[in-house]
Amino acid sequence: MAKKERIGILTGGGDVPGLNSVIKSLVYRSTAETEFEVVGIRRGWEGLTHATPGEGIDENYAIALDRQNTRIIDRTGGTFLHTSRTNPSRLAVATLPPHVQKKAGRLKEIDNGIVDATPLVLENLEKLGVNHLVAIGGDDTLSYASVLDRAGVDIVAVPKTMDNDVRNTEYCIGFSTAMTRAVNAITRLRTTLGSHERVGVFRMFGRDAGFTSLYTAYVSSVRCCIPECRFDVEKLMDLLVKDKKNNPSSYAIVLLSEGAAWNGYSINDYGAADAYGHKKKRNIAEAFSDRIKAARGEDTVVVDLTYDLRSGDPDFLDKMVATTFATMAFECIGDRAGGRMMAIRNGCYIDTDIPDPSLGPRTVDVEAMYDRERFRPNYETKKGLPIFMMRA
């Protein structure tokens, strides 16, 4: 009997609702075909750098997947396989477990105490008997997927991020659920803002791209500021004061992407950089709240629409896209079409190139989608556009 081909699957970076739907659908489709079996690689790329040597599967970092142990995982959010922000291209030797540190001497040092662990990844893929790899992630995770593609690994990618900023696709898993939760949160908080006659200052995820703030503002009819466009803080404060005065309930709302900044404001990072060089950003909402209190005497409520948006079970759209992307990924594997990413382009499902990491994330087309004078999304000229109104 011929040996079955083995598919490996991993999730990297931040969790979003819909990841488990990809995992389950891929397992179900693969195991319906007798020549495939599936192994789940735990904790993202860490599962391919930190696994202990020896024969067989290190259960801390890999698990055989079948219909039984994935049967109900799509009913919840998060990732059944767990995740990390490991970047095998840049591993700090001091943070590695002892058995990996022993191998560090044969790895290429790319900076002081930093090594490229790609040879370990390739070794562990071979040890696991993985013939095909499916990587589910955002810009950072998929940037390393492109490294493995160039190294000859048969890899396909599935884009996920609530920021919806992966290049080559108009939609990433997790975006719809996050936006639904953001809109619901704003709707609930209107009663509190009105009761106390305050300005609501909401901060949302979006380090480099403002899709989360822009689309939430689009359906909530509120003002927003995005990273792609520095803003006039005096003008924004004047408009919010006017909004509050003209509102019968006497409140106003603004959404600020975490990477947004006004003219003259210094965006301060803090803490240690993660494996991909990102530091946390100081809270722009707190800074703006202090400014409008001091300059206009307005009382505020500052709300973080961040981690809560990525928690819990996925909505219908994210489940549907996740299930479809999984099916497409399996078909790419069957067709021996590596180096591809599942995507939506012009509103249609396609497979496309894994994005070039040197290009950075996809960003908002300010001229087409944002009214910088009114701090609002552009509501005009949508006929003929795909559902998310911006082509990849």
Secondary structure, 3 states (H helix, E strand, C coil): CCCCEEEEEEECCCCCCCHHHHHHHHHHHHHCCCCEEEEEECCHHHHHCCCCCCCCCCCCCEEEECCCCCCCHHHCCCCCCCCCCCCCCCEEHHHCCHHHHCCHHHCEEEECCEEECHHHHHHHHHHHCCCEEEEEECHHHHHHHHHHHHCCCCEEEEEECCCCCCCCCCCCECHHHHHHHHHHHHHHHHHHHHHHCCEEEEEECCCCCCHHHHHHHHHHCCEEECCCCCECHHHHHHHHHHHHHHCCCCCEEEEEECCCCECCCCCCEECCCCCCCCCEECCHHHHHHHHHHHHHCCCEEEEEECHHHHCCCCCHHHHHHHHHHHHHHHHHHHCCCCCEEEEEECCEEEEEECCCHHHCCCCCCHHHHEECCCCEECCCCCCCCCCCCCCC
